[in-house]
Amino acid sequence: MISKDIRPFFKKKVVIEGNCLFLMGPIGTFFSRLSNYLEENNVRTYKISFPLYEYGFPKSRLIKFHQDIYLFKNYLKKILIEKEIKHIFMYGNVLIPHRQALVLVEELKKEDIYVKSHIFELGYLRPNFVTLESKGINYDSSFIKTREFYLKQDSYKFFPIPKKHARFRIRKIWKTISFINHSFKNYKIVNKEHKLQPKPIYIWYQIKGFFLKYYFRINEYKIKKKCFVEDKFFIVILQVSTDSQITEGSDIKDNKQFIYKVIKDFSIASQNINLVFKHHPRDRGYTNYSDIIEKFSKEFRVYNKVFYIHDLFLSKLFQNPNCKGTVLINSTVGYQSLYHSVPVKSLGTSPYNITGLTDQRDLISFFKNPPTVDKLLLNKFYKYILENSQINGNFDGFFPFKDVFIFKK
């Protein structure tokens, strides 16, 4: 059952005990807003200013670093000691300086120097949450625990409803400005292609993706009706092509390999049911898998049962009685699917990939007979994840700073 209680869910408060340092944040002005909030509460803050410029910080807080990124770790150690830093904030743990920082934090403990790391990421329980963890996220999350651990946790009597915030946010303008600025800066902060290190061509992909959204809405209308109204189906979630969740959080190294395996196993187990691939909205304009999906589905003689679509509301999809299960690598869509009691088969590392929540058998067995979701385990798991990592807010609009941070007197 779901309650109407919309009080703050995040119970693991962040105790600020001294000076704070900001590394790379989400594209936009979120980190500058957080810095301002901390300064208003008498906390000294600093920002490492990489060539990929972030707006909103006064010059008095900026510490420039424009050297080779692989020299950053030693430089960071010097800054942490000189500025007496007690907290480091970063967005994700993929970027080279962030990985170096997390390693350094552990090394400094051996010297009795203690600095707390705080990693922000898009919400696990989307669309109304932001994630905050301390040591890792997603496939490196501290919530990757055993079934037995979660069974020992408390459960909800009622699932709470998060507050929904306005979808159009004026601060998104700064995301566009920052994205364009970063696209013309040749400075390496990640070992592979990544949207936090964009290229000029990415600007075109973003524009292209905007118009494709409306094109697909019209062009795929009949396909969606056939997929979701007329027949039963499995939904397959494609992730961003360069997502580290794929490259480092699974044995499947790209979407092409994932598509091949899913169609192959589906062809062995398929009955009178459809297989529907869903493109990732953030990858619209960048990639298109129609050719390889068509190629593989013809190769395994299931062409009339395999479909490829783009945008749609996942909550409505999971409430569709024709939806028999979800196949993914380790997308956060897994949380949504489980919330609606739709069986999940995950092929990668994630907190929810445990017995009782996801199918631990092979994919062929899942297609033949998807198991039911253990609702009590999900209840306990969901409550623990929400209260210890999920903040009801967003990076570009409302964020409940007062509910998250407290200050040591």
C-alpha positions in Angstrom: 0.0 0.0 0.0 1.1 3.6 -0.6 0.7 6.4 1.9 0.2 10.1 1.4 3.1 10.9 3.8 5.6 13.1 1.9 7.9 14.0 4.8 11.6 13.7 4.2 12.7 10.1 3.6 16.4 10.5 3.9 17.4 9.6 7.5 21.2 9.4 7.1 22.1 13.0 7.8 25.4 14.4 6.6 27.2 15.9 9.6 29.5 18.7 8.4 32.6 18.9 10.6 34.9 21.3 8.9 36.1 22.8 5.6 34.6 21.3 2.3 36.1 20.8 -1.1 34.2 20.4 -4.4 35.5 18.4 -7.4 33.4 18.1 -10.6 29.7 18.4 -10.1 26.7 17.6 -12.3 26.6 19.9 -15.3 24.9 23.1 -14.1 25.0 25.1 -10.9 24.1 22.5 -8.2 27.5 22.5 -6.5 27.7 26.3 -6.4 24.3 26.3 -4.7 25.4 23.7 -2.2 28.7 25.7 -1.6 26.6 28.8 -0.9 24.4 27.0 1.5 27.4 25.7 3.5 29.0 29.1 3.5 25.8 30.6 4.9 26.2 28.2 7.7 29.8 29.3 8.5 31.5 26.4 6.6 34.5 27.3 4.5 34.3 25.9 1.0 36.7 25.5 -1.9 36.3 24.4 -5.5 38.9 22.8 -7.7 38.6 24.7 -11.0 39.4 22.3 -13.8 39.5 23.6 -17.5 36.0 22.3 -17.8 34.6 25.4 -16.1 31.7 25.3 -13.6 29.6 28.4 -13.1 28.5 30.1 -9.9 31.6 30.0 -7.7 33.2 33.3 -6.6 37.0 33.6 -7.4 37.8 33.5 -3.7 36.7 29.9 -3.5 38.4 28.6 -6.7 41.7 26.6 -6.7 42.9 26.2 -10.3 44.3 22.9 -11.6 45.1 22.8 -15.3 47.9 20.3 -15.2 47.9 16.7 -16.5 45.0 15.0 -14.7 47.2 12.1 -13.7 49.2 14.5 -11.5 46.1 15.5 -9.6 46.3 13.0 -6.8 49.5 14.4 -5.3 48.2 18.0 -5.8 45.0 17.1 -4.1 46.8 15.6 -1.1 48.6 18.9 -0.7 45.3 20.9 -0.8 43.5 18.6 1.6 46.3 19.1 4.2 46.9 22.9 3.6 43.2 23.8 3.6 42.3 21.4 6.4 39.6 19.8 4.3 37.2 17.4 6.1 34.7 16.7 3.3 35.1 16.1 -0.5 32.0 16.4 -2.8 31.9 14.9 -6.3 29.4 13.8 -8.9 29.8 10.1 -9.7 32.9 8.0 -9.3 33.8 7.6 -13.0 36.0 10.7 -13.6 39.7 10.3 -13.2 40.1 12.9 -10.4 37.2 11.4 -8.5 38.7 7.9 -8.6 42.0 9.4 -7.5 40.3 11.3 -4.6 38.5 8.1 -3.4 41.8 6.2 -3.3 43.6 9.1 -1.6 40.9 9.3 1.1 41.6 5.6 2.0 45.4 6.2 1.9 45.2 9.2 4.2 43.5 7.1 6.9 46.7 5.3 7.4 48.3 8.6 8.2 45.5 9.4 10.7 44.1 12.1 8.3 40.4 11.6 8.0 38.4 13.1 5.1 34.9 12.1 4.3 33.8 11.6 0.7 30.3 12.3 -0.6 29.2 11.1 -4.0 26.2 12.5 -5.7 24.4 10.7 -8.6 21.0 10.7 -10.3 18.5 9.0 -8.1 18.3 5.2 -7.9 14.5 5.6 -7.3 13.8 7.9 -10.2 12.4 10.3 -11.2 12.0 12.3 -7.9 15.2 11.5 -6.1 18.9 12.3 -6.0 21.4 9.7 -4.8 24.0 10.4 -2.1 26.5 7.8 -1.1 29.9 7.9 0.5 32.3 5.3 -1.1 30.8 4.3 -4.4 27.6 4.2 -6.5 25.8 1.7 -8.7 28.1 -1.3 -9.2 30.4 0.0 -6.5 27.6 0.9 -4.1 27.8 0.1 -0.4 24.3 -1.3 -0.7 25.5 -4.4 -2.5 24.7 -6.7 0.3 23.2 -10.1 0.9 19.6 -11.1 0.9 20.0 -12.0 4.6 21.1 -8.5 5.4 18.0 -6.9 3.9 15.7 -9.5 5.5 16.9 -8.2 8.9 15.8 -4.6 8.1 12.6 -2.9 9.0 9.7 -2.7 6.5 7.1 -0.1 5.6 3.6 -0.4 6.6 2.8 1.9 3.7 5.1 3.0 0.9 5.5 6.8 1.1 4.9 9.0 -1.9 7.7 11.4 -2.9 7.0 15.0 -3.7 7.0 15.8 -7.4 8.8 19.0 -8.4 8.3 21.1 -11.4 9.6 19.5 -14.6 10.7 22.7 -16.3 13.5 24.4 -14.3 15.1 27.7 -15.4 18.5 26.5 -14.0 18.6 24.0 -16.9 19.8 27.0 -19.0 23.1 26.7 -17.2 23.4 23.1 -18.1 23.2 24.1 -21.8 25.8 26.8 -21.3 28.1 24.5 -19.4 27.7 21.7 -21.9 28.6 23.9 -24.9 31.6 25.4 -23.0 32.9 21.9 -22.1 32.4 20.7 -25.7 35.2 23.0 -26.9 37.7 22.2 -24.1 40.3 19.6 -24.8 41.0 18.4 -21.3 40.9 14.8 -20.3 39.0 13.9 -17.1 37.8 10.4 -18.1 39.4 7.5 -19.9 36.6 7.0 -22.5 33.9 8.9 -24.3 31.6 10.5 -21.7 29.0 13.2 -21.7 30.8 14.9 -18.8 33.7 15.3 -21.2 31.7 16.3 -24.3 32.9 16.9 -27.9 31.6 19.6 -30.3 29.6 16.9 -32.2 27.7 16.2 -29.0 26.0 19.5 -29.4 24.5 18.3 -32.7 23.5 15.0 -31.0 21.6 16.9 -28.3 19.8 19.0 -30.9 19.1 15.9 -33.0 17.8 14.0 -29.9 15.4 16.8 -29.1 13.6 16.6 -32.5 13.8 12.8 -32.6 11.8 12.7 -29.3 8.7 14.1 -31.2 9.4 12.2 -34.3 9.4 8.9 -32.5 6.3 9.8 -30.6 4.4 10.0 -33.9 6.3 7.3 -35.8 6.1 4.6 -33.1 2.5 5.1 -32.1 1.2 2.0 -34.0 4.2 -0.1 -32.9 3.6 0.7 -29.2 -0.1 -0.1 -29.6 0.8 -3.5 -31.0 3.5 -4.1 -28.4 1.6 -3.1 -25.3 -2.0 -3.5 -26.0 -2.5 -6.5 -28.2 0.1 -9.0 -26.9 2.1 -10.0 -23.8 5.7 -8.8 -23.8 9.1 -8.7 -22.1 10.7 -5.2 -21.9 14.5 -5.0 -22.5 16.2 -1.8 -21.2 19.1 -0.4 -23.1 21.6 1.8 -21.3 23.7 4.7 -22.4 26.3 3.3 -24.8 29.3 4.7 -22.8 27.8 4.0 -19.3 30.4 2.6 -16.9 27.6 0.5 -15.5 28.1 -1.6 -18.6 31.8 -1.4 -19.2 32.8 -1.9 -15.6 29.7 -3.2 -13.8 29.1 -6.2 -15.9 30.8 -8.9 -18.1 28.8 -7.5 -21.1 30.9 -4.7 -22.5 28.5 -3.0 -24.9 24.9 -2.8 -25.9 25.5 -4.7 -29.1 26.7 -7.8 -27.2 23.8 -7.4 -24.8 21.3 -7.2 -27.7 22.8 -10.3 -29.3 22.6 -12.4 -26.1 19.0 -11.3 -25.3 17.7 -12.1 -28.8 19.5 -15.4 -29.0 18.2 -16.6 -25.6 14.8 -15.3 -26.4 14.7 -17.3 -29.6 15.3 -20.5 -27.7 12.7 -19.8 -25.1 10.2 -17.7 -27.0 6.5 -18.7 -27.0 3.6 -16.5 -28.1 5.1 -13.4 -26.6 6.9 -10.2 -27.8 10.4 -8.8 -27.0 10.5 -5.0 -26.8 13.8 -3.1 -26.6 13.6 0.4 -25.1 16.2 2.9 -26.1 17.7 5.1 -23.3 16.4 8.7 -23.5 19.8 10.2 -22.8 21.3 8.3 -25.7 18.6 9.5 -28.2 20.5 11.4 -31.0 23.7 9.6 -30.2 23.0 6.0 -31.1 20.4 3.9 -32.9 20.2 0.1 -32.7 17.5 -0.6 -35.2 19.8 -2.2 -37.8 21.5 -4.6 -35.4 18.2 -5.5 -33.7 16.7 -6.3 -37.1 19.9 -8.2 -38.1 19.9 -10.4 -35.0 16.2 -11.0 -34.8 16.3 -12.2 -38.5 19.3 -14.3 -37.8 17.5 -16.1 -34.9 14.1 -16.2 -36.8 12.1 -14.1 -34.3 11.8 -10.9 -36.4 8.1 -10.8 -36.1 8.3 -10.9 -32.3 11.1 -8.3 -31.7 10.4 -4.6 -31.5 12.4 -1.4 -30.8 11.0 1.7 -29.3 12.2 4.9 -27.7 10.3 7.2 -25.3 7.4 6.1 -23.0 6.4 6.3 -19.3 7.9 3.3 -17.6 5.4 3.5 -14.7 2.5 3.0 -17.1 4.4 0.2 -18.9 5.0 -1.7 -15.6 1.3 -1.3 -14.6 0.4 -3.0 -17.9 -0.9 -6.5 -17.2 0.7 -7.7 -20.4 4.2 -6.9 -19.1 5.7 -10.3 -18.1 9.2 -9.2 -17.1 12.2 -6.8 -17.5 15.6 -7.7 -18.8 18.5 -5.3 -18.2 22.2 -5.1 -17.3 22.1 -3.0 -14.1 20.0 0.0 -15.0 18.1 1.9 -12.3 15.0 0.9 -14.1 15.3 -2.3 -12.1 14.2 -0.5 -9.0 11.1 0.8 -10.8 10.3 -2.7 -12.2 10.5 -4.3 -8.8 8.4 -1.5 -7.2 5.6 -2.6 -9.5 6.3 -6.3 -8.8 7.4 -6.9 -12.4 10.0 -9.8 -12.5 13.6 -8.7 -13.3 16.6 -10.5 -14.9 19.8 -8.5 -14.3 23.0 -9.3 -16.2 25.2 -7.0 -14.2 26.2 -5.9 -10.7 23.7 -3.8 -8.8 22.3 -3.6 -5.2 19.0 -5.2 -6.3 20.5 -8.2 -8.0 19.9 -10.6 -5.2 17.8 -13.8 -4.7 14.2 -12.9 -4.2 14.4 -9.6 -6.1 15.9 -10.7 -9.4 16.1 -14.1 -11.2 19.4 -15.8 -10.4 18.9 -18.5 -13.1 20.0 -18.1 -16.7 18.2 -15.8 -19.1 16.5 -18.6 -21.0 14.9 -19.9 -17.8 13.7 -16.4 -17.1 12.0 -16.1 -20.4 10.3 -19.5 -20.0 9.1 -18.8 -16.4 9.8 -15.4 -14.8 9.7 -15.8 -10.9 7.5 -13.6 -8.7 9.1 -10.8 -6.7 9.4 -11.3 -3.0 7.3 -8.4 -1.8 8.5 -8.4 1.8 12.1 -8.5 0.8 11.5 -5.6 -1.7 9.7 -3.6 1.1 12.7 -3.9 3.4 15.2 -3.3 0.6 13.3 -0.3 -0.7 13.1 1.3 2.7 16.8 0.8 3.5 17.9 2.2 0.1 15.5 5.2 0.3 16.3 6.2 3.9 20.1 5.8 3.5 20.8 7.3 0.0 17.7 8.9 -1.6 17.0 12.6 -1.4 13.6 13.8 -2.6 14.8 16.6 -4.9 16.7 17.4 -8.0 19.9 19.0 -9.1 18.3 21.8 -11.2 15.4 22.7 -9.0 14.4 22.2 -5.4 16.9 20.4 -3.2 16.2 20.1 0.6 19.6 21.2 1.9 18.2 21.7 5.4 16.9 18.1 5.6 20.3 16.6 4.4 23.0 18.6 6.2 23.5 19.3 9.8 26.4 21.2 11.4 28.7 20.2 14.2 28.8 22.9 16.8 
